[in-house]
Amino acid sequence: MSKIVVANWKGKITTEADAVALARGSDREGMVICPPHAFLDDVGAALSHASLGAQDYAPDLAVRGATYVIIGHSDRRREGETDDVIAEKLALAVSDGLVPVLCVGEVRAERDLGQTHEVLKRQIATALSRITMGHPSIFIAYEPVWAISTTPGAELANPTDVAHTIAFIEKEVLHGGYPAVVSYLYGGSVTASTALGFLEKKDILGLLVGGASLNEKEITTIWQQAQEA
Ligand code: PEP
């Protein structure tokens, strides 16, 4: 069974030429490429196999060819985006026919205080609360903020711990009875040398990759591993 790889370029690609070159080099079935908003059209035109995604909800995504959208990324939460705003964006994305990739995860202080489950429970319950019908497909990406490469002092998460946390999220989603079909991803400092440990876990159905997605060789190796997982 092949697993999905979502590439979040964040703001690191700053020219159209670089965006198109990286899109061509990453253009594979099973990849979702999320360029900065400004390059959606150019990247969309460069892709024949990969899907186009956006890094945040906007009303024009579907008409610009995006089929996926990242919602609730920790960069946005850090800028003050609340669970309620995330819930609203998620509902809008679903009604636009997009597949949301909802990011959830605790910060280091919450982990150290033993609050991980409590934080995830709240993030999920609010984010999914406005889906009232339709059974849309949704991805939930568990991204512990302390493991994201841009977090100062980022630590590598342990795949077994991640699998346990994803099992907890899965239980919460089942318990909530939300009318959605949910699949689970992991994100946080994944590279070609660490991807397999996560991909080997049966409940992790793919990866959300930030920094390593900017390197063609690295993301291709991760994609190959996801194909064989
Ligand atoms: C992210 O920012 O969503 C992410 C997973 O980044 P990185 O892979 O660089 O930790």
Residues whose N, C-alpha, C, O or C-beta is under 5 A from the ligand:
A	BS01	PEP	N8 A147 I148 S149 T150 G187 G188 S189 V190 L208 V209 G210 G211 A212
